[in-house]
Amino acid sequence: MFLPSGSQDDIGRVVSSRNTVYEIFRNVATMRGYKEISTPVVEYANTFTNPYVGMKLQEMLKWFNGDGEIEVLRPDWTTAISRALRNHKGDQQKWAYQGSVFRREKPGIESRQVGIELIRTSSLLGESECLLMANHFLSRLKAKDFIIELGHTEIFEELSRSLVLSEEKAESLRLAMHDKRRDEVYRIVMENNSKEAAEELSELVHAYGPFEMINQYEKRWKDRPLLLNVIQHLKKLAHILKESGINDLLIDLGRVKNLPYYSGTMFRGYFKESGAICFSGGRYDHLYDQFQKNVSAVGLAFDVDILAEQLEFKDSPKKLLVIASDDSLAYAEKLRKQYGDYIVDVRYEQNSEAVYDKVIIIQKTSEDYEVIEQ
Ligand SMILES: N[C@@H](Cc1c[nH]c[nH+]1)C(=O)O
């Protein structure tokens, strides 16, 4: 009644967990040489809907401004950052950000992200840094049970290149690939009378599993230079990850892009137990074309809400309750020094809800203060 549907207040643990995620992210990003960047929450819709980006206006939170232009709440950091950095001079390659994005398709509308964007790096350096940073950050969050999935936009693009499909049909095909509906993929492609493509694409739906599966496809595509190149690139990337101790890798060679601007390697991180996606990203070398700039770029964003959910507070400090009065507030403040490693809560009476490791009462005597431990 007081809040629009999709908006909500949060209290206590969930807020603390998110803030812990933000803090650890900032620390890891700083220590890896990232520079922080922030962009406004309100932008022009066209920044995200223009053909270079291709996001859908229907999914954005939007309104008309006084001049009749459509403005939106930031639906995507990557696009906003490319706009912000389009004329940036200097050699900084690694950028880090934190804040909300707003998309209608997401339950809750607002989702909190922390993320990184790397520009003008060689492709292996940029992609491996994204995933090594993800591993570093998730380890700092003590989130060990995750798995990384690698995919590449060019496999589906190459195998469907020869098809002549209306925009609508192309979208249905992409959707069927995304949902792994093999029969539907076969049916749509057969409408095009392309038996070979229908077989290849419907088989691609199942090119999903442990990373080692990639060797099969390396053999299968040995005479197809473009596909072979993609496979060898993914193998090199996986090799760097494995050498760095990251062994839980999957491939999804049939993956289609979840954001229109991806052009190359894509990656996602899943929690094994819940299957929740904790990060998602990829290469987008053509996003800067809209500014007549040729900039290679790759990045990923972490879902703060998902990360915060699985955070455990193992070593939270002990709690002290100081019961004071109007006369002893200044004295109670002094006690904080003495109990430097405690969480110190000053109140006038007991708290019926919280549990404390220690409770002390300050009583003012005629001369001084008396501290009584309970
Ligand atoms: N902006 C993407 C993540 C990403 C960052 N950089 C590249 N991709 C998302 O919201 O899913």
The ligand as an SDF file (V2000), in Angstrom:
LIG
                    3D

 11 11  0  0  0  0  0  0  0  0999 V2000
   26.2230   -5.8220  -17.4870 N   0  0  0  0  0  0  0  0  0  0  0  0
   26.1380   -7.2630  -17.4880 C   0  0  0  0  0  0  0  0  0  0  0  0
   27.3610   -7.8990  -16.8710 C   0  0  0  0  0  0  0  0  0  0  0  0
   28.6030   -7.4860  -17.5740 C   0  0  0  0  0  0  0  0  0  0  0  0
   29.5640   -6.6690  -17.1450 C   0  0  0  0  0  0  0  0  0  0  0  0
   30.4520   -6.5430  -18.1700 N   0  0  0  0  0  0  0  0  0  0  0  0
   30.0690   -7.3060  -19.1300 C   0  0  0  0  0  0  0  0  0  0  0  0
   28.9140   -7.8950  -18.8060 N   0  0  0  0  0  0  0  0  0  0  0  0
   24.8940   -7.6990  -16.7240 C   0  0  0  0  0  0  0  0  0  0  0  0
   24.2440   -6.8920  -16.0850 O   0  0  0  0  0  0  0  0  0  0  0  0
   24.5830   -8.8800  -16.7370 O   0  0  0  0  0  0  0  0  0  0  0  0
  1  2  1  0
  2  3  1  0
  2  9  1  0
  3  4  1  0
  4  5  2  0
  4  8  1  0
  5  6  1  0
  6  7  1  0
  7  8  2  0
  9 10  2  0
  9 11  1  0
M  CHG  1   8   1
M  END
$$$$
